[in-house]
Amino acid sequence: MSKRLGRNFYHLLIAVSFSTFGDGLTLLAMPWLASTITSNTFFVSLVSASMTLPWLLFSLYIGALIDYYPKKKLMILAAIIRIIVLIVLNVSILFKIISIPLLILAAFLIGITKVVFDSTAQTLVPSIVSKDILEKANGYIMTSRLTMSDVVGRSIGGILISFGIFIPFALDIISLLATIPFLFLLKTTASLKSHALNKKSKLDILEGVKFVWKNQLLLTLALMGIGITLMFTSTLAIQVFYVKEILKLDSSGFGLLIAVGTIGSIIGSQSISLLKNKFGFNATILTSLLMMGFTLGSVGLTSNPFIVGILYFIASFFIVTFNICNLSLRQRIIPDNKLGRVSGVFQLLSWGMSPLGMLLGGGIVNLAEKYVSRDIALRIPNISLGIVYSVLFVVLFIALKKFNKELLMNNFRNKQAKPN
């Protein structure tokens, strides 16, 4: 009989769903609002970048805060601060005193609250569900985020903007107000224990780095994360040019490709528990990584938009299953009182590599164009991704094999040490 997720988990899921719905609205409306103030593309991109910059700047520190303070209170505080920022933003819009500097500041503050809220929610999951159903729980949360933000939030936000640019931000405030009662309903004894454990020690933001460095499997996953993010974002950097020049699609066709990928992601997030139970954890995470490399690498070998749509669907499916497996594995082996700091390391490496990956993608194409045609140059980032992911598959296979061997040996020693 399968274990149930429980009422406590569903309170968290509903809170995350409301918050993520607001994310979708605000993420869409922010750059749109900026474009009504200025036609300078650099300033508009600064607004968008300001929302993601806190992941790079504060992931380690916020990870330590999560381990030091009660998690439920942190999430409520993040929601309240975000509500205040959004109210100030809406007032400035209504009184027509909004400016790019004010918008950048608001985006940055909202970004900080998002890091706190999302990171804390991620570390709460292992304390409110059984370890053997982590994939199922993480799958539900991933589905909620994909559906409420990418599908519902952004699509509704696009419609609401036509009635007034302040409306998406106002609806984000309402969604956050709906979030808070469900956070109060959370029963999180683990957060109180973490607070008591860490009260005796310094707020060590490097504790997560040390823990990862000493654990060979976590270190392997962290270093792999750098390669995975670098190569993936390198393909995103040239994706628009690939779609326009090679696939010959307009903006609506591009949007359709993204929608197909999102559907694949949602199905993947709901299938992860079934895949893990049927094929085992190792087979699921390894197959996911291999298929990510194969499908995204194959994108560079075709000019057919229908084939690319199929490849995007499959790739998105396995990207989500890999990410959920990766997250669930970390949640199993990292102690609850260090989960925030260690998760901060992984988030820093993931988000921190994104701008470098973007530069890498553009640099590869610019360099390749000196020696080959532009058509071939635009394909190289995807083909390179396929090669790198294949190498990382071998690295992960060896790391998991060694980890499982050590686990078996430790279990054997523990049994031998027990008195008859």
C-alpha positions in Angstrom: 0.0 0.0 0.0 1.5 3.4 -1.0 2.0 6.0 1.7 -0.1 9.1 1.5 1.3 12.6 1.3 -0.8 13.9 4.1 -2.8 17.1 4.8 0.4 19.0 5.9 1.9 18.5 2.4 -1.2 19.7 0.7 -1.2 22.9 2.8 2.4 23.5 1.5 1.3 22.6 -2.1 -1.6 25.0 -2.1 0.6 27.8 -0.7 3.2 27.1 -3.4 0.5 27.1 -6.1 -0.9 30.5 -5.1 2.6 32.0 -4.8 3.7 30.5 -8.2 0.6 31.8 -9.9 1.6 35.3 -8.8 5.2 34.6 -10.0 3.8 34.0 -13.5 1.9 37.2 -13.5 4.7 39.4 -12.2 7.4 37.8 -14.4 5.4 38.6 -17.5 4.3 42.1 -16.4 7.7 43.4 -15.2 9.5 43.6 -18.5 6.2 44.7 -20.2 5.9 47.6 -17.8 9.6 48.5 -18.4 9.0 48.6 -22.1 6.2 51.2 -21.6 8.7 53.4 -19.8 11.6 53.1 -22.1 12.5 51.7 -25.5 16.1 51.0 -24.4 16.4 47.2 -24.6 19.4 47.2 -22.2 17.3 48.9 -19.4 14.4 46.4 -20.0 16.8 43.5 -19.8 18.2 45.0 -16.5 14.7 44.7 -15.0 14.4 41.1 -15.9 18.0 40.3 -14.7 17.3 42.0 -11.4 14.7 39.4 -10.5 17.2 36.5 -11.0 20.3 38.2 -9.7 19.4 37.4 -6.0 19.9 33.7 -6.8 23.5 34.4 -7.6 24.2 36.9 -4.8 22.3 35.5 -1.8 21.7 31.7 -2.3 24.4 30.7 0.2 23.4 33.2 2.8 19.6 32.5 2.5 20.4 28.8 2.6 22.0 29.4 6.0 19.1 31.5 7.2 16.7 28.6 6.3 18.7 26.3 8.6 18.9 28.9 11.4 15.3 30.2 11.5 11.9 28.5 11.6 11.0 27.8 8.0 7.3 28.6 8.2 8.1 32.0 9.6 10.6 32.7 6.8 8.0 31.9 4.1 5.3 34.1 5.7 7.8 36.9 6.1 8.9 36.6 2.5 5.2 36.7 1.4 4.5 39.8 3.5 7.5 41.7 2.2 6.6 40.9 -1.3 3.1 42.2 -0.8 4.5 45.5 0.5 6.8 45.8 -2.5 3.9 45.1 -4.9 1.6 47.6 -3.1 4.3 50.4 -3.5 4.8 49.4 -7.1 1.1 49.6 -7.9 0.8 53.0 -6.1 3.7 54.3 -8.2 2.0 53.1 -11.4 -1.4 54.6 -10.5 0.2 58.0 -9.5 2.4 57.8 -12.6 5.7 58.1 -10.7 7.1 54.8 -11.8 10.6 54.8 -13.2 13.2 52.3 -14.4 15.4 52.7 -11.2 12.3 52.1 -9.1 11.3 49.1 -11.2 14.8 47.6 -11.0 14.7 48.0 -7.2 11.2 46.4 -7.0 12.3 43.5 -9.2 15.4 42.9 -7.1 13.4 42.9 -3.8 10.8 40.6 -5.3 13.6 38.3 -6.5 15.0 38.1 -2.9 11.6 37.2 -1.5 11.3 34.5 -4.2 14.7 33.0 -3.3 13.6 32.8 0.3 10.1 31.4 -0.4 11.1 28.9 -3.0 14.3 27.7 -1.3 12.5 27.2 2.1 9.6 25.4 0.4 12.1 23.0 -1.1 13.8 22.2 2.2 10.4 21.7 4.0 9.4 18.8 1.8 11.6 16.1 3.5 10.3 17.0 6.9 6.6 16.6 6.1 6.6 13.5 3.8 8.2 10.1 4.1 11.6 9.7 2.4 10.4 7.0 0.1 7.8 9.2 -1.5 9.9 12.3 -2.0 9.8 11.9 -5.8 6.0 11.9 -5.7 5.9 15.0 -3.5 8.5 16.9 -5.5 6.6 15.9 -8.7 3.4 17.4 -7.4 5.2 20.7 -6.5 7.0 20.8 -9.9 3.6 20.3 -11.6 2.1 23.1 -9.6 5.0 25.4 -10.5 4.9 24.6 -14.2 1.1 24.8 -14.5 0.4 27.8 -12.3 3.3 30.0 -13.4 4.1 29.1 -17.1 0.6 28.1 -18.2 -2.0 29.8 -16.1 -0.2 32.8 -14.7 1.6 34.0 -17.8 -1.4 33.4 -20.1 -3.8 35.2 -17.8 -1.2 37.9 -17.2 -1.0 38.6 -21.0 -4.7 39.1 -21.1 -4.9 41.3 -18.0 -2.2 43.7 -19.2 -4.5 44.8 -22.0 -7.0 46.0 -19.3 -4.3 47.7 -17.2 -0.7 47.2 -16.4 -1.3 47.3 -12.7 -3.8 44.4 -12.7 -1.3 41.5 -12.8 0.6 43.0 -9.8 -2.7 43.5 -7.9 -3.7 39.9 -8.6 -0.2 38.8 -7.4 -1.0 40.6 -4.1 -4.3 38.7 -3.8 -2.6 35.4 -4.5 0.0 36.0 -1.8 -2.7 37.0 0.7 -4.3 33.6 -0.1 -1.0 31.9 0.4 -0.4 33.1 4.0 -3.4 31.2 5.7 -2.1 27.8 4.3 1.4 28.6 5.6 -0.1 29.2 9.1 -1.8 25.7 8.9 1.6 24.0 8.3 2.8 22.0 11.3 6.6 22.0 11.1 8.3 20.6 14.1 11.5 20.1 12.1 11.9 23.8 11.6 11.9 24.3 15.4 14.5 21.6 15.9 16.8 23.2 13.3 16.4 26.5 15.1 17.5 24.9 18.4 20.4 23.0 16.9 21.9 26.0 15.2 21.3 28.5 18.0 24.5 27.2 19.7 26.7 27.8 16.6 27.6 30.6 14.3 25.6 31.3 11.2 28.1 29.6 8.9 27.2 30.2 5.3 30.1 28.1 4.1 28.9 25.0 6.0 27.0 23.9 2.9 30.2 24.2 0.8 32.2 22.1 3.3 29.5 19.5 3.4 29.3 19.1 -0.4 33.1 19.0 -0.6 33.4 16.1 1.9 30.6 14.0 0.2 31.8 12.6 -3.0 28.4 12.0 -4.6 27.2 15.5 -3.7 30.4 17.0 -5.0 29.9 15.0 -8.3 26.3 16.2 -8.6 27.4 19.8 -7.9 30.2 19.8 -10.5 27.9 18.0 -13.0 25.3 20.8 -12.4 27.8 23.3 -13.6 28.3 21.5 -16.9 24.6 20.8 -17.3 23.6 24.4 -16.7 26.4 25.8 -18.9 25.5 23.7 -21.9 21.7 24.1 -21.5 21.8 27.9 -21.2 24.3 28.0 -24.1 21.5 26.5 -26.3 19.0 29.0 -24.9 21.2 31.9 -25.9 20.9 31.1 -29.6 17.5 29.5 -29.5 15.7 32.4 -31.1 18.1 32.5 -34.0 17.9 28.8 -34.5 14.1 28.9 -34.6 14.0 31.9 -36.9 16.8 31.0 -39.3 16.9 27.2 -39.4 13.3 26.2 -38.5 11.9 29.3 -40.4 9.3 29.9 -37.7 7.7 33.1 -36.5 6.9 34.2 -32.9 3.7 32.1 -32.8 5.5 29.0 -34.0 8.2 29.6 -31.4 5.5 30.0 -28.7 4.0 26.7 -29.8 7.3 24.9 -29.4 7.7 26.3 -25.9 4.1 25.2 -25.1 4.8 21.7 -26.3 7.9 21.6 -24.1 5.8 22.7 -21.1 3.3 19.9 -21.7 6.2 17.4 -21.7 7.5 18.9 -18.4 4.1 18.6 -16.7 3.6 15.0 -17.8 7.2 14.2 -16.7 6.6 15.7 -13.2 3.5 13.5 -12.8 5.3 10.3 -14.1 8.4 10.4 -11.9 7.0 8.4 -9.0 5.8 5.7 -11.4 9.1 5.5 -13.2 11.1 5.3 -10.0 8.9 2.6 -8.6 8.9 0.5 -11.8 12.5 0.9 -12.9 14.4 2.0 -9.8 16.0 5.3 -8.9 19.4 4.8 -10.6 17.9 3.7 -13.9 15.5 6.6 -13.8 18.0 9.4 -13.2 20.6 7.9 -15.6 18.1 7.4 -18.4 16.8 10.9 -17.9 20.3 12.4 -18.3 21.1 10.2 -21.3 17.8 11.2 -23.0 18.3 14.8 -22.2 21.6 14.7 -24.1 20.2 12.6 -27.0 17.1 14.7 -27.6 18.7 18.2 -27.2 21.8 17.1 -29.1 19.6 15.8 -31.9 17.9 19.3 -32.2 21.2 20.4 -33.8 20.9 17.7 -36.5 17.5 18.6 -37.9 15.7 21.5 -39.7 12.2 20.1 -39.4 10.1 22.0 -36.9 7.8 19.0 -36.3 10.7 16.8 -35.3 12.1 19.6 -33.1 8.7 19.8 -31.4 8.8 16.1 -30.6 12.4 16.4 -29.4 11.4 19.4 -27.2 8.5 17.4 -25.7 10.8 14.4 -24.9 13.6 16.6 -23.6 11.3 18.6 -21.3 9.9 15.3 -19.9 13.3 14.0 -19.0 14.7 17.3 -17.8 12.0 17.4 -15.2 12.4 13.7 -14.2 16.2 14.3 -13.8 15.8 17.4 -11.7 13.3 15.7 -9.4 15.5 12.7 -9.0 18.5 15.0 -8.3 16.5 17.0 -5.8 15.1 13.9 -4.0 18.5 12.3 -3.8 19.9 15.4 -2.1 17.0 15.6 0.3 17.6 12.0 1.3 21.4 12.3 2.1 21.5 15.8 3.5 20.6 16.2 7.2 17.6 18.4 7.8 19.6 21.0 9.8 22.0 21.5 6.9 19.5 21.2 4.0 19.1 24.9 3.4 22.9 25.6 3.2 23.7 22.7 1.0 20.7 23.5 -1.3 22.0 27.0 -1.5 25.3 25.7 -2.9 23.4 23.8 -5.7 21.2 26.8 -6.5 24.2 29.1 -6.6 26.0 26.8 -9.1 22.8 26.4 -11.2 21.7 30.1 -11.4 25.3 31.4 -11.2 26.3 29.5 -14.4 23.3 30.7 -16.4 24.7 34.0 -17.5 28.1 32.4 -18.3 26.3 29.7 -20.3 24.5 32.5 -22.3 27.8 34.1 -23.1 29.3 30.7 -24.0 26.5 30.0 -26.5 26.9 33.3 -28.2 30.7 33.0 -28.2 30.6 29.5 -29.7 28.5 30.7 -32.6 30.5 33.9 -33.2 33.8 31.9 -33.2 32.4 29.0 -35.4 31.1 31.5 -38.0 34.7 32.3 -38.9 35.3 28.8 -40.1 31.9 27.4 -41.1 28.5 28.6 -42.3 26.1 30.3 -40.0 23.7 27.4 -40.4 26.3 25.0 -39.0 27.4 27.4 -36.4 23.9 27.7 -34.9 23.8 23.9 -34.6 27.0 23.6 -32.7 25.8 24.5 -29.1 23.1 21.7 -29.3 25.5 19.2 -30.7 28.1 20.1 -28.1 25.5 19.7 -25.4 24.8 16.1 -26.6 28.5 15.2 -26.3 29.0 16.8 -22.9 25.8 15.2 -21.4 27.0 11.8 -22.7 30.3 12.2 -20.8 28.4 13.3 -17.7 26.2 10.2 -18.0 29.3 8.0 -17.6 30.5 10.2 -14.7 27.1 9.8 -12.9 27.0 6.1 -13.6 30.4 5.6 -11.9 29.5 7.9 -9.0 26.2 6.1 -8.3 27.8 2.7 -8.6 30.5 3.7 -6.0 27.8 5.3 -3.7 25.7 2.2 -3.7 28.7 0.0 -3.0 29.7 2.1 0.0 26.0 2.1 1.2 26.0 -1.7 1.1 29.3 -1.9 2.9 28.1 0.5 5.6 24.8 -1.5 6.1 26.9 -4.7 6.4 29.2 -3.2 9.0 26.2 -1.9 11.0 24.6 -5.4 11.0 28.0 -6.9 12.1 28.4 -4.4 14.9 24.9 -5.2 16.4 25.1 -7.7 19.3 23.4 -11.1 18.8 
